[in-house]
Every structure is written in C-alpha cells, then in structure tokens.
C-alpha cells in the first residue's frame, strides 16, 4: 500500500464512519466503560468495506472519496 496523497486516508473515505453514535451502536456496552466521545479514540472509526476498526490516518487501495459535508456510514458502500 502506498499513499498517493495525504488526502487519501480513511478519515476522508466514503467507507469510513467515525461518528460516536455509530460506534456506540456497533460496540454494545461501550458506554458502560467509557464513551465513543472520548478523546483517546482520536478520530478512529469503522471501515464498512472491511468491517474493521481503523485509525483515521490509515489507507488502502479501496479508497473512495467521501462526499463533502456528509457523514459516511455503512450505507455508503
């Protein structure tokens, strides 16, 4: 995997969802221990294409630019 540009990272991908609400719905019981709103999570989230929890700075060959102004989710696949 090679990064074509800094703009092609998970955070800017249509397959990536890092909304706290979405993460709390995926990881049942997360709010018992903490919250998806915590700062330790940074901007990490879920790749709906690979079904993995990933760093927002990650990258892969399946990058698809997210639509600006919207929150990508599993339906964006």
N, CA, C and O atoms as CSV, one atom per row, in Angstrom:
chain,resi,resn,atom,element,x,y,z
A,1,UNK,N,N,0.833,-1.179,0.000
A,1,UNK,CA,C,0.000,0.000,0.000
A,1,UNK,C,C,0.876,1.240,0.000
A,1,UNK,O,O,1.809,1.366,0.792
A,2,UNK,N,N,0.561,2.125,-0.881
A,2,UNK,CA,C,1.297,3.374,-0.899
A,2,UNK,C,C,0.315,4.530,-0.902
A,2,UNK,O,O,-0.729,4.483,-1.552
A,3,UNK,N,N,0.659,5.529,-0.189
A,3,UNK,CA,C,-0.218,6.700,-0.087
A,3,UNK,C,C,0.007,7.585,-1.310
A,3,UNK,O,O,1.130,8.001,-1.596
A,4,UNK,N,N,-1.072,7.860,-2.016
A,4,UNK,CA,C,-0.987,8.737,-3.178
A,4,UNK,C,C,-0.914,10.185,-2.733
A,4,UNK,O,O,-0.210,10.993,-3.340
A,5,UNK,N,N,-1.636,10.513,-1.681
A,5,UNK,CA,C,-1.582,11.859,-1.123
A,5,UNK,C,C,-2.113,11.811,0.306
A,5,UNK,O,O,-2.720,10.821,0.713
A,6,UNK,N,N,-1.887,12.869,1.058
A,6,UNK,CA,C,-2.386,12.941,2.429
A,6,UNK,C,C,-3.906,12.987,2.466
A,6,UNK,O,O,-4.508,12.718,3.505
A,7,UNK,N,N,-4.527,13.321,1.353
A,7,UNK,CA,C,-5.980,13.416,1.281
A,7,UNK,C,C,-6.639,12.044,1.170
A,7,UNK,O,O,-7.843,11.929,1.402
A,8,UNK,N,N,-5.895,11.015,0.827
A,8,UNK,CA,C,-6.464,9.691,0.609
A,8,UNK,C,C,-6.296,8.794,1.834
A,8,UNK,O,O,-5.718,7.712,1.738
A,9,UNK,N,N,-6.793,9.234,2.963
A,9,UNK,CA,C,-6.719,8.444,4.188
A,9,UNK,C,C,-8.130,8.045,4.609
A,9,UNK,O,O,-9.113,8.572,4.089
A,10,UNK,N,N,-8.221,7.121,5.545
A,10,UNK,CA,C,-9.524,6.616,5.994
A,10,UNK,C,C,-10.487,7.738,6.372
A,10,UNK,O,O,-11.671,7.669,6.041
A,11,UNK,N,N,-10.007,8.747,7.045
A,11,UNK,CA,C,-10.871,9.826,7.501
A,11,UNK,C,C,-11.639,10.479,6.354
A,11,UNK,O,O,-12.745,10.979,6.557
A,12,UNK,N,N,-11.076,10.479,5.180
A,12,UNK,CA,C,-11.704,11.121,4.026
A,12,UNK,C,C,-12.331,10.119,3.055
A,12,UNK,O,O,-12.648,10.463,1.917
A,13,UNK,N,N,-12.506,8.879,3.514
A,13,UNK,CA,C,-13.041,7.810,2.663
A,13,UNK,C,C,-14.541,7.602,2.898
A,13,UNK,O,O,-15.028,7.718,4.022
A,14,UNK,N,N,-15.250,7.298,1.834
A,14,UNK,CA,C,-16.695,7.061,1.914
A,14,UNK,C,C,-17.030,5.800,2.714
A,14,UNK,O,O,-18.149,5.670,3.211
A,15,UNK,N,N,-16.096,4.887,2.845
A,15,UNK,CA,C,-16.326,3.632,3.570
A,15,UNK,C,C,-16.101,3.774,5.077
A,15,UNK,O,O,-16.369,2.837,5.828
A,16,UNK,N,N,-15.613,4.931,5.526
A,16,UNK,CA,C,-15.201,5.129,6.920
A,16,UNK,C,C,-16.272,5.867,7.703
A,16,UNK,O,O,-16.805,6.877,7.242
A,17,UNK,N,N,-16.585,5.360,8.886
A,17,UNK,CA,C,-17.568,6.018,9.750
A,17,UNK,C,C,-16.991,6.126,11.150
A,17,UNK,O,O,-16.717,5.114,11.795
A,18,UNK,N,N,-16.807,7.343,11.615
A,18,UNK,CA,C,-16.247,7.532,12.956
A,18,UNK,C,C,-17.169,8.339,13.860
A,18,UNK,O,O,-16.717,8.922,14.846
A,19,UNK,N,N,-18.450,8.377,13.533
A,19,UNK,CA,C,-19.363,9.124,14.403
A,19,UNK,C,C,-19.519,8.386,15.738
A,19,UNK,O,O,-19.683,7.166,15.751
A,20,UNK,N,N,-19.472,9.106,16.845
A,20,UNK,CA,C,-19.621,8.473,18.158
A,20,UNK,C,C,-20.918,7.668,18.280
A,20,UNK,O,O,-20.930,6.594,18.881
A,21,UNK,N,N,-21.994,8.182,17.714
A,21,UNK,CA,C,-23.276,7.474,17.784
A,21,UNK,C,C,-23.190,6.113,17.094
A,21,UNK,O,O,-23.685,5.110,17.608
A,22,UNK,N,N,-22.558,6.095,15.931
A,22,UNK,CA,C,-22.411,4.839,15.181
A,22,UNK,C,C,-21.533,3.853,15.956
A,22,UNK,O,O,-21.874,2.675,16.068
A,23,UNK,N,N,-20.411,4.327,16.488
A,23,UNK,CA,C,-19.508,3.439,17.229
A,23,UNK,C,C,-20.190,2.855,18.459
A,23,UNK,O,O,-20.001,1.680,18.776
A,24,UNK,N,N,-20.983,3.667,19.153
A,24,UNK,CA,C,-21.687,3.155,20.337
A,24,UNK,C,C,-22.761,2.139,19.948
A,24,UNK,O,O,-23.085,1.257,20.744
A,25,UNK,N,N,-23.312,2.244,18.756
A,25,UNK,CA,C,-24.298,1.249,18.318
A,25,UNK,C,C,-23.627,-0.048,17.883
A,25,UNK,O,O,-24.213,-1.122,18.017
A,26,UNK,N,N,-22.411,0.039,17.366
A,26,UNK,CA,C,-21.673,-1.146,16.915
A,26,UNK,C,C,-21.063,-1.894,18.099
A,26,UNK,O,O,-21.121,-3.122,18.157
A,27,UNK,N,N,-20.479,-1.155,19.040
A,27,UNK,CA,C,-19.840,-1.752,20.214
A,27,UNK,C,C,-20.785,-1.649,21.404
A,27,UNK,O,O,-20.675,-0.738,22.225
A,28,UNK,N,N,-21.706,-2.588,21.483
A,28,UNK,CA,C,-22.680,-2.605,22.591
A,28,UNK,C,C,-21.927,-2.652,23.918
A,28,UNK,O,O,-20.973,-3.416,24.063
A,29,UNK,N,N,-22.340,-1.859,24.865
A,29,UNK,CA,C,-21.705,-1.843,26.182
A,29,UNK,C,C,-20.554,-0.859,26.296
A,29,UNK,O,O,-20.004,-0.679,27.383
A,30,UNK,N,N,-20.182,-0.220,25.199
A,30,UNK,CA,C,-19.082,0.749,25.241
A,30,UNK,C,C,-19.357,1.860,26.238
A,30,UNK,O,O,-18.445,2.324,26.921
A,31,UNK,N,N,-20.588,2.282,26.324
A,31,UNK,CA,C,-20.920,3.376,27.241
A,31,UNK,C,C,-20.834,2.954,28.701
A,31,UNK,O,O,-20.790,3.807,29.588
A,32,UNK,N,N,-20.809,1.653,28.962
A,32,UNK,CA,C,-20.638,1.172,30.330
A,32,UNK,C,C,-19.247,1.513,30.840
A,32,UNK,O,O,-19.077,1.900,31.996
A,33,UNK,N,N,-18.253,1.367,29.970
A,33,UNK,CA,C,-16.869,1.614,30.355
A,33,UNK,C,C,-16.425,3.048,30.097
A,33,UNK,O,O,-15.633,3.611,30.852
A,34,UNK,N,N,-16.937,3.622,29.036
A,34,UNK,CA,C,-16.499,4.949,28.633
A,34,UNK,C,C,-17.532,5.531,27.685
A,34,UNK,O,O,-18.736,5.456,27.930
A,35,UNK,N,N,-17.049,6.102,26.614
A,35,UNK,CA,C,-17.925,6.695,25.611
A,35,UNK,C,C,-17.152,6.817,24.309
A,35,UNK,O,O,-15.930,6.961,24.324
A,36,UNK,N,N,-17.838,6.764,23.204
A,36,UNK,CA,C,-17.192,6.958,21.900
A,36,UNK,C,C,-16.853,8.426,21.679
A,36,UNK,O,O,-16.205,8.776,20.694
A,37,UNK,N,N,-17.289,9.277,22.589
A,37,UNK,CA,C,-16.969,10.705,22.502
A,37,UNK,C,C,-15.612,11.021,23.143
A,37,UNK,O,O,-15.193,12.179,23.138
A,38,UNK,N,N,-14.925,10.031,23.685
A,38,UNK,CA,C,-13.672,10.266,24.406
A,38,UNK,C,C,-12.550,10.716,23.469
A,38,UNK,O,O,-12.550,10.389,22.283
A,39,UNK,N,N,-11.617,11.453,24.007
A,39,UNK,CA,C,-10.509,11.982,23.206
A,39,UNK,C,C,-9.457,10.912,22.894
A,39,UNK,O,O,-8.706,11.077,21.933
A,40,UNK,N,N,-9.375,9.839,23.656
A,40,UNK,CA,C,-8.386,8.798,23.388
A,40,UNK,C,C,-8.648,8.083,22.069
A,40,UNK,O,O,-7.730,7.519,21.473
A,41,UNK,N,N,-9.867,8.104,21.622
A,41,UNK,CA,C,-10.229,7.469,20.359
A,41,UNK,C,C,-9.702,8.273,19.171
A,41,UNK,O,O,-9.592,7.751,18.062
A,42,UNK,N,N,-9.387,9.511,19.400
A,42,UNK,CA,C,-8.996,10.439,18.342
A,42,UNK,C,C,-10.100,10.479,17.306
A,42,UNK,O,O,-11.241,10.792,17.644
A,43,UNK,N,N,-9.799,10.172,16.056
A,43,UNK,CA,C,-10.817,10.173,15.006
A,43,UNK,C,C,-10.966,8.780,14.393
A,43,UNK,O,O,-11.472,8.636,13.280
A,44,UNK,N,N,-10.526,7.763,15.122
A,44,UNK,CA,C,-10.610,6.399,14.623
A,44,UNK,C,C,-12.058,5.993,14.401
A,44,UNK,O,O,-12.970,6.593,14.970
A,45,UNK,N,N,-12.268,4.985,13.581
A,45,UNK,CA,C,-13.624,4.562,13.281
A,45,UNK,C,C,-13.673,3.200,12.609
A,45,UNK,O,O,-12.720,2.425,12.674
A,46,UNK,N,N,-14.789,2.925,11.970
A,46,UNK,CA,C,-15.049,1.628,11.343
A,46,UNK,C,C,-15.035,1.758,9.823
A,46,UNK,O,O,-15.644,2.667,9.259
A,47,UNK,N,N,-14.334,0.840,9.173
A,47,UNK,CA,C,-14.384,0.732,7.716
A,47,UNK,C,C,-15.519,-0.235,7.391
A,47,UNK,O,O,-15.438,-1.418,7.719
A,48,UNK,N,N,-16.567,0.259,6.753
A,48,UNK,CA,C,-17.711,-0.599,6.443
A,48,UNK,C,C,-17.397,-1.582,5.321
A,48,UNK,O,O,-18.081,-2.596,5.183
A,49,UNK,N,N,-16.387,-1.301,4.529
A,49,UNK,CA,C,-15.997,-2.215,3.459
A,49,UNK,C,C,-15.273,-3.438,4.023
A,49,UNK,O,O,-15.521,-4.565,3.594
A,50,UNK,N,N,-14.383,-3.212,4.977
A,50,UNK,CA,C,-13.584,-4.296,5.562
A,50,UNK,C,C,-14.099,-4.770,6.921
A,50,UNK,O,O,-13.631,-5.780,7.447
A,51,UNK,N,N,-15.068,-4.037,7.490
A,51,UNK,CA,C,-15.622,-4.353,8.802
A,51,UNK,C,C,-14.534,-4.400,9.864
A,51,UNK,O,O,-14.443,-5.355,10.636
A,52,UNK,N,N,-13.707,-3.355,9.893
A,52,UNK,CA,C,-12.592,-3.251,10.829
A,52,UNK,C,C,-12.590,-1.893,11.508
A,52,UNK,O,O,-12.999,-0.891,10.921
A,53,UNK,N,N,-12.124,-1.869,12.753
A,53,UNK,CA,C,-11.884,-0.617,13.476
A,53,UNK,C,C,-10.490,-0.158,13.079
A,53,UNK,O,O,-9.518,-0.887,13.279
A,54,UNK,N,N,-10.382,1.045,12.518
A,54,UNK,CA,C,-9.113,1.512,11.969
A,54,UNK,C,C,-8.768,2.925,12.420
A,54,UNK,O,O,-9.624,3.688,12.868
A,55,UNK,N,N,-7.502,3.242,12.288
A,55,UNK,CA,C,-7.026,4.598,12.524
A,55,UNK,C,C,-7.549,5.497,11.409
A,55,UNK,O,O,-7.637,5.075,10.256
A,56,UNK,N,N,-7.889,6.713,11.746
A,56,UNK,CA,C,-8.364,7.672,10.743
A,56,UNK,C,C,-7.281,7.992,9.725
A,56,UNK,O,O,-7.584,8.434,8.616
A,57,UNK,N,N,-6.036,7.775,10.084
A,57,UNK,CA,C,-4.921,8.047,9.181
A,57,UNK,C,C,-4.531,6.868,8.317
A,57,UNK,O,O,-3.571,6.951,7.549
A,58,UNK,N,N,-5.261,5.773,8.431
A,58,UNK,CA,C,-4.956,4.584,7.638
A,58,UNK,C,C,-5.225,4.802,6.162
A,58,UNK,O,O,-5.782,5.824,5.762
A,59,UNK,N,N,-4.826,3.838,5.367
A,59,UNK,CA,C,-5.036,3.926,3.940
A,59,UNK,C,C,-5.100,2.530,3.336
A,59,UNK,O,O,-4.570,1.570,3.895
A,60,UNK,N,N,-5.757,2.435,2.188
A,60,UNK,CA,C,-5.784,1.174,1.453
A,60,UNK,C,C,-6.095,1.453,-0.011
A,60,UNK,O,O,-6.381,2.587,-0.394
A,61,UNK,N,N,-6.038,0.419,-0.809
A,61,UNK,CA,C,-6.264,0.558,-2.244
A,61,UNK,C,C,-7.728,0.813,-2.600
A,61,UNK,O,O,-8.022,1.190,-3.735
A,62,UNK,N,N,-8.647,0.617,-1.665
A,62,UNK,CA,C,-10.072,0.783,-1.927
A,62,UNK,C,C,-10.604,2.155,-1.541
A,62,UNK,O,O,-11.811,2.331,-1.376
A,63,UNK,N,N,-9.713,3.125,-1.396
A,63,UNK,CA,C,-10.122,4.475,-1.022
A,63,UNK,C,C,-11.148,5.012,-2.020
A,63,UNK,O,O,-10.976,4.903,-3.234
A,64,UNK,N,N,-12.213,5.592,-1.478
A,64,UNK,CA,C,-13.254,6.243,-2.288
A,64,UNK,C,C,-13.559,7.566,-1.599
A,64,UNK,O,O,-13.971,7.566,-0.439
A,65,UNK,N,N,-13.367,8.694,-2.279
A,65,UNK,CA,C,-13.587,9.986,-1.629
A,65,UNK,C,C,-14.999,10.115,-1.060
A,65,UNK,O,O,-15.983,9.791,-1.725
A,66,UNK,N,N,-15.077,10.587,0.163
A,66,UNK,CA,C,-16.375,10.824,0.802
A,66,UNK,C,C,-16.981,12.092,0.226
A,66,UNK,O,O,-16.263,12.992,-0.210
A,67,UNK,N,N,-18.294,12.157,0.225
A,67,UNK,CA,C,-18.985,13.358,-0.217
A,67,UNK,C,C,-18.805,14.416,0.861
A,67,UNK,O,O,-19.098,14.161,2.029
A,68,UNK,N,N,-18.337,15.572,0.496
A,68,UNK,CA,C,-18.095,16.657,1.451
A,68,UNK,C,C,-19.396,17.115,2.097
A,68,UNK,O,O,-20.415,17.308,1.433
A,69,UNK,N,N,-19.324,17.282,3.409
A,69,UNK,CA,C,-20.477,17.776,4.139
A,69,UNK,C,C,-21.415,16.700,4.624
A,69,UNK,O,O,-22.455,17.013,5.202
A,70,UNK,N,N,-21.080,15.430,4.407
A,70,UNK,CA,C,-21.931,14.354,4.887
A,70,UNK,C,C,-21.128,13.429,5.780
A,70,UNK,O,O,-19.899,13.398,5.708
A,71,UNK,N,N,-21.807,12.689,6.607
A,71,UNK,CA,C,-21.168,11.711,7.474
A,71,UNK,C,C,-21.296,10.351,6.823
A,71,UNK,O,O,-22.404,9.825,6.717
A,72,UNK,N,N,-20.159,9.750,6.371
A,72,UNK,CA,C,-20.246,8.445,5.726
A,72,UNK,C,C,-20.709,7.376,6.697
A,72,UNK,O,O,-20.433,7.459,7.894
A,73,UNK,N,N,-21.382,6.413,6.210
A,73,UNK,CA,C,-21.863,5.314,7.041
A,73,UNK,C,C,-21.878,4.033,6.261
A,73,UNK,O,O,-21.441,4.004,5.111
A,74,UNK,N,N,-22.373,2.968,6.860
A,74,UNK,CA,C,-22.366,1.673,6.195
A,74,UNK,C,C,-23.159,1.675,4.896
A,74,UNK,O,O,-22.884,0.876,4.000
A,75,UNK,N,N,-24.134,2.559,4.786
A,75,UNK,CA,C,-24.927,2.622,3.566
A,75,UNK,C,C,-24.156,3.236,2.403
A,75,UNK,O,O,-24.629,3.199,1.267
A,76,UNK,N,N,-22.974,3.802,2.664
A,76,UNK,CA,C,-22.174,4.432,1.625
A,76,UNK,C,C,-21.400,3.431,0.790
A,76,UNK,O,O,-20.738,3.817,-0.173
A,77,UNK,N,N,-21.466,2.160,1.135
A,77,UNK,CA,C,-20.711,1.124,0.422
A,77,UNK,C,C,-21.362,0.830,-0.904
A,77,UNK,O,O,-20.877,-0.015,-1.656
